[in-house]
Amino acid sequence: MPTSPLEVYHKLHFNATKQGWLNENSRIEYENIIEHKQAALDELNSKGITITTTMEHQLEKEAIKSVCGRKKTIQSAWEVGVGPVLRKKDSWMKSVAESSQRDSSENESLRNKVIALEAKQK
């Protein structure tokens, strides 16, 4: 069973051995995430829908995104459970990565040629 997104948030923002929450905003966000999740669960229960673990994880992801993403003025380059996400303005990174891959493949082919020539010479 994968760790729930809410547990991940808690582990990243709460330290039980030291002082607790990293800051007051983290604690408030955590409480708001729980409220959003509970409201969504109540809505589904009122409709008579059986909630699976996968559905619960998805509800947690949506709650985290709605609570944490609301205050940001720019869209985050991270998605919960996905990792880094390239945005339109990050297109330069794609071209840099492609050119470095091209350079590394060219370097590899040159190395192979040098090795072949050295082997011939011996």
Secondary structure, DSSP 8 states (H G I E B T S, - for coil): ----HHHHHHHHHEETTTTEESSHHHHHHHHHHHHHHHHHHHHHHHTT----HHHHHHHHHHHHHHHHHSS-SS--SEETTTEE---GGGHHHHHHHHHHHHHHHHHHHHHHHHHHHHHHH-
